Amino acid sequence: MQLHISPSMRSITISSSNEFIDLMKIKVAARHISYRTLFHTILILAFLLPFVFILTAVVTLEGVNKCSSFDCFGRRLGPRLLGRIDDSERLVRDFYKILNEVSTQEIPDGLKLPESFSQLVSDMKNNHYDAKTFALVFRAMVEKFERDLRESKFAELMNKHFAASSIPKGIHCLSLRLTDEYSSNAHARRQLPSPELLPVLSDNAYHHFVLATDNILAASVVVSSAVQSSSKPEKIVFHVITDKKTYAGMHSWFALNSVAPAIVEVKSVHQFDWLTRENVPVLEAVESHNSIRNYYHGNHIAGANLSETTPRTFASKLQSRSPKYISLLNHLRIYLPELFPNLDKVVFLDDDIVIQKDLSPLWDIDLNGKVNGAVETCRGEDVWVMSKRLRNYFNFSHPLIAKHLDPEECAWAYGMNIFDLRTWRKTNIRETYHSWLKENLKSNLTMWKLGTLPPALIAFKGHVQPIDSSWHMLGLGYQSKTNLENAKKAAVIHYNGQSKPWLEIGFEHLRPFWTKYVNYSNDFIKNCHILE
């Protein structure tokens, strides 16, 4: 093989050694290339090529480490020009290969695992682990930590469920002390309201609120916040309904702590003649079905496959098994037209809400012939709270549910509802509610999870008028990331969820909205150590 350059440097010929065959002949452009230019080119190459080979040698000896941009360019370019792969890439490639092998390998029984990463490093040094042994031990450690973390999460959810279902010591103390006061103090037993104000209880010129609860402290916050936020407190009438055991304490509180000029009536469920087993199937269901009581009071882990259940799903199931869902107080709202036969319109409130604005405009909202004015919960800024559709509440694998309901239909919220009782009395809402409760009992409670809202979503179907979401902000009892500015602007904020503001598990940054309406100077609250 020979290389021949013509004297004029206009052609280059590559021929075989026998000089009879020209393998390649390259004609150079006619432009004259000076010997000086050629000399300078050869001189530059003479300096550049050794530099590249030196960098190649360095990267071979030291590997590719952190370096300056120009230096890195040389170090990375050199091996690639020679078709090499640097050590770090080879190491990563080999490590991936080992991890893939170990991921399908059975972990030996009785394998002793380090308790920490530092112990793992120490064991590697002492026992001279190879890469595969290290990967196997590391995988076993990670899987063990994942199991421990999962078990801890489920235990945390169970403890939170028990905390949410229990009565705090301070609130229990408050109820006992006020009950004792009722028996010994005539002022605590005074008639509510006074005899001359009794006609107001059925006067539709007033704004009537209904509150059903056995929590005296919570009831005091709801009433106080409503009165303090109202522009016309003299037009407010509160109908507080409680159970028989709490009645004396609840009556004592409002008898001794006047909210004048607002009017408060306290009644127990046993004082309503209409509330009999014949009229209220819920009473019979709760008392006669052991499966219901076992469902809400039994072992919540029994029968649950925790290995296939996510913590979020488990938390949802626990919340749906709160004992409050078999309380008659929780079902009373479906009987409002019968309990208050002389009233045309009421606003029903849950006891875990705080009122921050005047609610009198609610009575001026046109419900367009509908029964229930409520905030819809399928649209809003807070996707976690305001994304509830019927699919979130019902079991659509059940044939009856699939036949009668649309999973994409928007849900609405209990907690602050305007009820047109006059229109309600012309419907069969109560009967529909009862019939679906019975169907769920026949289906062994498999049609829905939560207590009173799902059957109400069916019973009020076609009878709900959506109202602006600013009237009722939800999620303060389970959404720690609640927007504080939006909470300040809302007319009613609702601590629905397990983290009630009167519990230790309540969110600290959301509690002040509630505590501002607690009278911490009250002797009963101080003596029961209900701390701010």
VEXSESE-413172 format. One line per field, with one value per residue (C-alpha): residue number from 1; x, z, y. Coordinates in steps of 0.5 Angstrom, whole numbers. Each point is the difference from the previous one (the first is absolute). Example, Ala and Ser with C-alpha at 12.3 -4.5 7.8 and 13.67 -1.06 7.14 Angstrom:
<atoms>
n = 1, 2
px = 25, 2
pz = 16, -2
py = -9, 7
</atoms>
This chain:
<atoms>
n = 1, 2, 3, 4, 5, 6, 7, 8, 9, 10, 11, 12, 13, 14, 15, 16, 17, 18, 19, 20, 21, 22, 23, 24, 25, 26, 27, 28, 29, 30, 31, 32, 33, 34, 35, 36, 37, 38, 39, 40, 41, 42, 43, 44, 45, 46, 47, 48, 49, 50, 51, 52, 53, 54, 55, 56, 57, 58, 59, 60, 61, 62, 63, 64, 65, 66, 67, 68, 69, 70, 71, 72, 73, 74, 75, 76, 77, 78, 79, 80, 81, 82, 83, 84, 85, 86, 87, 88, 89, 90, 91, 92, 93, 94, 95, 96, 97, 98, 99, 100, 101, 102, 103, 104, 105, 106, 107, 108, 109, 110, 111, 112, 113, 114, 115, 116, 117, 118, 119, 120, 121, 122, 123, 124, 125, 126, 127, 128, 129, 130, 131, 132, 133, 134, 135, 136, 137, 138, 139, 140, 141, 142, 143, 144, 145, 146, 147, 148, 149, 150, 151, 152, 153, 154, 155, 156, 157, 158, 159, 160, 161, 162, 163, 164, 165, 166, 167, 168, 169, 170, 171, 172, 173, 174, 175, 176, 177, 178, 179, 180, 181, 182, 183, 184, 185, 186, 187, 188, 189, 190, 191, 192, 193, 194, 195, 196, 197, 198, 199, 200, 201, 202, 203, 204, 205, 206, 207, 208, 209, 210, 211, 212, 213, 214, 215, 216, 217, 218, 219, 220, 221, 222, 223, 224, 225, 226, 227, 228, 229, 230, 231, 232, 233, 234, 235, 236, 237, 238, 239, 240, 241, 242, 243, 244, 245, 246, 247, 248, 249, 250, 251, 252, 253, 254, 255, 256, 257, 258, 259, 260, 261, 262, 263, 264, 265, 266, 267, 268, 269, 270, 271, 272, 273, 274, 275, 276, 277, 278, 279, 280, 281, 282, 283, 284, 285, 286, 287, 288, 289, 290, 291, 292, 293, 294, 295, 296, 297, 298, 299, 300, 301, 302, 303, 304, 305, 306, 307, 308, 309, 310, 311, 312, 313, 314, 315, 316, 317, 318, 319, 320, 321, 322, 323, 324, 325, 326, 327, 328, 329, 330, 331, 332, 333, 334, 335, 336, 337, 338, 339, 340, 341, 342, 343, 344, 345, 346, 347, 348, 349, 350, 351, 352, 353, 354, 355, 356, 357, 358, 359, 360, 361, 362, 363, 364, 365, 366, 367, 368, 369, 370, 371, 372, 373, 374, 375, 376, 377, 378, 379, 380, 381, 382, 383, 384, 385, 386, 387, 388, 389, 390, 391, 392, 393, 394, 395, 396, 397, 398, 399, 400, 401, 402, 403, 404, 405, 406, 407, 408, 409, 410, 411, 412, 413, 414, 415, 416, 417, 418, 419, 420, 421, 422, 423, 424, 425, 426, 427, 428, 429, 430, 431, 432, 433, 434, 435, 436, 437, 438, 439, 440, 441, 442, 443, 444, 445, 446, 447, 448, 449, 450, 451, 452, 453, 454, 455, 456, 457, 458, 459, 460, 461, 462, 463, 464, 465, 466, 467, 468, 469, 470, 471, 472, 473, 474, 475, 476, 477, 478, 479, 480, 481, 482, 483, 484, 485, 486, 487, 488, 489, 490, 491, 492, 493, 494, 495, 496, 497, 498, 499, 500, 501, 502, 503, 504, 505, 506, 507, 508, 509, 510, 511, 512, 513, 514, 515, 516, 517, 518, 519, 520, 521, 522, 523, 524, 525, 526, 527, 528, 529, 530, 531, 532
px = 0, 3, -2, 2, -1, 1, 5, -6, -3, -7, 0, 1, 0, 0, 2, 2, 7, 1, -2, -4, -7, -2, -4, -2, 1, -2, 0, 1, -3, 4, 1, 7, 2, 7, 5, 0, -7, 1, 6, -4, -6, 5, 3, -6, -2, 7, -2, -8, 1, 5, -5, -6, 4, 3, -8, -2, 6, -2, -7, 2, 4, -5, -7, -4, -1, -3, 4, 0, -4, 6, 3, -6, -1, 7, -1, -7, 2, 7, -3, -6, 5, 3, -6, 0, -5, 2, 0, -6, -4, 2, -1, -7, -2, 3, -4, -6, 1, 1, -6, -4, 2, -1, -7, -3, 4, -3, 3, 3, -4, 3, 5, 2, -1, 4, -4, 2, 4, 7, -1, -1, 7, 3, -2, 2, 7, 1, -3, 2, -6, 0, -5, -5, 0, -1, -5, -4, 1, -2, -6, -2, 1, -5, -5, 0, 0, -6, -4, 2, -2, -7, -2, 2, -5, -6, 2, 0, -7, -3, 2, -2, -7, -1, 2, -5, -5, 1, -2, 6, 0, -1, -7, -2, 2, -4, -7, 1, 1, -6, -4, 1, -1, -7, -2, 2, -1, -7, 3, 3, -7, -3, -5, 3, -2, -4, -8, -1, 5, -3, -5, 7, 2, -5, 0, 2, 2, 7, 6, -1, 7, 0, 6, 0, 5, 3, 6, -1, 6, -1, -7, 2, 5, -5, -5, 5, 3, -7, -2, 6, 1, -8, -2, -7, 2, -7, -3, 3, -3, 4, -3, 5, -2, 4, 0, -3, 6, 3, -7, 1, 8, -2, -6, 4, 5, -5, -4, 7, 3, -5, 1, -5, -3, 0, -5, 2, -4, 3, -4, 1, -2, -4, -4, -3, -6, 1, 6, -2, 2, -6, 2, 8, 2, 7, -1, -2, 5, 6, -3, -2, 6, 6, 4, -1, 3, 5, 2, 1, 2, 4, 7, 2, 6, -4, -1, 4, 6, 5, 5, -5, -3, 3, 1, -5, -5, 0, 0, -7, -3, 2, -3, -7, 0, 0, -6, -3, -3, -5, -2, -7, 3, 3, -6, -5, 1, -4, -6, 0, -7, -3, 4, -2, -7, -1, 7, 1, 7, 6, 8, 2, 7, 5, 4, 7, -1, 2, -5, 5, -5, -8, -4, -7, 1, -1, -7, -1, 4, -5, 0, -4, -5, 5, 0, 8, 5, 7, 7, 2, 6, 3, 3, 4, 8, 1, 0, 1, -6, -4, 0, -6, -5, -4, 5, 4, -6, -3, 2, -2, 1, -6, -6, -5, 5, 2, -7, -2, 6, 5, 7, 2, -6, 3, -1, -2, 2, -4, 2, -3, -7, -6, -6, -7, -4, -7, 3, 3, -7, -3, 6, 1, 7, 0, -3, 5, 5, -3, 0, 7, 2, -4, 4, 6, -1, -2, 6, 4, 2, 4, -4, 4, 5, -2, -6, -5, 2, 0, -7, -2, 4, -5, -6, 1, 1, -3, -2, 7, 2, 7, 2, 7, 6, 2, -6, 3, 7, 2, 6, 3, 0, 4, 3, 6, 2, -6, 0, 0, -2, -6, -1, -1, -4, -5, -7, 0, 6, -1, 5, -3, 5, 3, 5, -5, 2, -2, 5, 7, 1, -3, 4, 4, 0, -8, -2, 0, -6, -4, 3, -1, -7, 1, -1, 6, -2, -6, 1, -2, 5, 5, -1, 0, 6, -2, 6, 1
pz = 0, -2, 1, -6, 0, -6, 0, -1, 6, -5, 1, 5, -3, 4, -3, 1, 1, -7, -3, -5, 4, 2, 6, 1, -4, 4, -4, 4, -2, -4, 5, 2, 7, 2, 3, 6, 1, 0, 5, 5, -1, 2, 5, 4, -1, 3, 6, 0, -1, 6, 5, -2, 1, 7, 2, -2, 4, 6, 0, -1, 6, 5, -3, -2, 7, 1, -4, -4, -6, -5, 4, 0, -7, -1, 5, -3, -7, 0, 2, -5, -6, 2, 1, 8, 5, 7, 6, 3, -5, 0, 7, 0, -6, 4, 7, -4, -3, 7, 3, -5, 2, 7, -1, -2, 5, 6, 6, 5, 6, 6, -3, 5, -2, 3, 4, -4, -6, 4, 3, -7, -2, 6, -2, -7, 2, 5, -4, -6, -4, -8, -4, 0, 7, 2, -5, 3, 7, -2, -3, 6, 4, -4, -1, 8, 1, -5, 4, 7, -3, -3, 7, 4, -5, 1, 8, -1, -4, 5, 6, -3, -1, 7, 2, -5, 3, 7, 5, 2, 8, 0, -4, 4, 7, -3, -1, 7, 3, -4, 2, 7, 0, -3, 6, 5, -3, -2, -5, -4, 0, -2, -6, -7, -3, 5, -1, -3, -6, -1, -6, -4, 0, -6, -3, -7, 0, 4, -2, 3, 0, 2, 4, 2, 4, 7, 0, 5, -2, -7, 0, 4, -6, -5, 4, 2, -7, -3, 5, -1, -7, -1, -2, 3, 6, 3, -6, 1, 3, 2, 1, 3, 0, 5, 3, 6, 4, -2, 0, 7, -1, -7, 4, 5, -4, -4, 6, 3, -6, -3, -8, 1, -5, -3, 2, 2, 1, 3, -1, 0, -5, 5, 1, -7, 0, -8, 1, 1, -2, -5, -3, 0, -3, 1, 8, -1, -5, 5, 6, -4, -5, 4, -7, 0, 7, -1, -7, 4, 7, -2, -2, -6, -2, 0, -7, -3, -5, 2, -5, -5, 3, -1, 6, -3, -2, 8, 2, -4, 3, 7, -1, -3, 7, 4, 6, -1, -7, 5, 4, -1, 1, -7, -3, 3, -6, -4, 4, 1, -4, 6, 6, -2, -3, 0, -3, -7, -1, 4, 0, 2, 3, 2, 7, -3, -4, 2, -3, -2, -4, 1, -3, 0, -8, 0, 1, -6, -5, -5, 0, -7, 3, 3, 7, 2, -1, 0, -2, -5, 1, -7, -2, 3, 1, 6, -5, 6, 4, -6, -5, 3, -5, 2, -2, 6, 5, -4, -2, -7, -1, 4, -5, 3, 1, -7, -3, 4, 0, -4, 3, -3, 3, 4, 8, 5, 7, 7, 5, -2, -4, -1, 0, -3, 5, -3, -7, 3, 3, -7, -2, 2, 2, 7, -3, -5, 5, 5, -6, -2, 7, 0, -7, 3, 6, -4, -4, 7, -1, -7, -4, 3, 6, 3, 5, -2, -6, -5, 1, 0, -7, -2, 4, -2, -8, -4, 6, 1, -1, -1, 4, 0, 3, 4, 4, 3, 0, 1, 2, 6, 4, -5, -5, 4, -7, 1, -3, 6, -4, -3, 7, 2, -5, 0, 4, 3, 1, 1, 4, -3, 1, 6, 2, 4, 3, 7, -1, 1, -7, -3, -5, 5, -6, -1, 7, 2, -5, 5, 7, -1, 1, 7, 6, 4, 6, 1, 7, -3, -5, 4, 5, -5, -2, -7, -3, -5
py = 0, 7, 7, 5, 7, 4, 6, 5, -3, -1, -7, -6, -7, -6, -6, -8, -2, -3, 7, -3, 2, 7, -2, 8, 6, 7, 6, 6, 7, 4, 5, 1, -3, 4, -4, 4, -1, -8, 1, 4, -6, -5, 4, 1, -8, -1, 3, -2, -7, -2, 5, -5, -6, 3, 1, -7, -3, 4, -2, -7, 0, 5, -1, 6, 4, 7, 5, 6, 1, 0, -5, -5, 1, -3, -5, -2, 0, -4, -6, 0, 2, -7, -3, -1, 0, 4, -4, 4, -2, -7, 0, 2, -5, -6, 3, 0, -7, -2, 3, -3, -7, 1, 3, -7, -4, -3, 3, -5, -2, 2, 5, 5, 7, 6, 5, 7, 2, 1, -7, -3, 4, -3, -7, 1, 1, -5, -6, 3, 0, -1, 5, -6, -1, 7, 1, -6, 3, 7, -2, -4, 6, 4, -5, -1, 8, 0, -5, 4, 6, -3, -3, 7, 3, -4, 0, 8, 0, -5, 4, 7, -4, -2, 8, 2, -4, 1, 6, 4, 0, 8, -1, -6, 4, 6, -4, -3, 7, 3, -6, 1, 7, -1, -4, 5, 6, 3, 5, -6, -2, 6, -1, 1, 5, 3, 0, 6, -2, -7, 3, 2, -8, 0, 7, -1, 8, -3, -3, -7, -4, -8, -3, -8, -1, -4, 5, 6, 3, 0, 2, 6, 2, -1, 5, 5, 0, 1, 6, 3, 0, 2, 7, -1, -5, 2, -4, -6, -6, -7, -6, -5, -7, -5, -7, -2, 0, 6, 4, 3, 2, 3, 4, 2, 3, 5, 1, 3, 3, 5, 1, 6, 3, -7, -5, -7, -6, -7, -6, -8, -5, -3, 6, 0, -5, -1, -4, -7, -6, -1, 7, -1, -6, 2, -1, -7, -2, 2, -3, -7, -1, -3, 0, 8, 1, -5, 4, 6, -2, -7, -1, 4, -4, -7, -2, 6, -2, 5, -3, 2, 6, 7, 5, 5, -6, -2, 7, 1, -7, 2, 7, -3, -5, 6, -2, 7, -3, -4, 5, 3, 7, -1, -2, 5, 5, -5, 1, 8, 1, -4, 3, 7, -1, 8, 2, 2, 0, -1, -1, -6, 0, -5, 1, 0, 6, 8, 5, 6, 5, 2, -6, 4, 1, -8, 1, 4, -5, -2, -8, 0, -5, -5, -2, 0, 6, -3, 1, -5, -4, -2, 7, 5, 2, -5, -7, -4, 2, 3, -6, -5, -3, -6, -5, 3, -3, -6, -7, 0, -7, -1, -1, 5, 5, -1, 0, 7, 4, 4, -1, 7, 4, 5, -1, 6, 1, -1, 5, 7, -1, 4, -4, 2, -4, 2, -3, -6, -2, -1, -5, -7, 1, -3, -6, -1, 1, -6, -4, 0, -1, -6, -2, 1, -4, -6, 1, -1, 7, -1, 6, 6, 1, 7, 1, 5, 3, -5, -2, 8, 0, -4, 2, 8, -2, 5, 4, 4, 7, 2, 6, 4, -4, 6, -1, -7, -2, -7, -5, 4, -7, -4, 5, 3, 4, 4, 7, 5, 6, -4, -2, 7, 2, -6, 1, -6, -5, -7, -5, -6, -6, -3, 6, 4, 6, -2, -6, -1, -2, 6, 4, 6, 5, -1, 0, 7, 1, -4, 2, 7, -1, -4, 4, -2, 4, -4, -4, -6, 0, 2, -5, -6, 3, 1, 4, 5
</atoms>
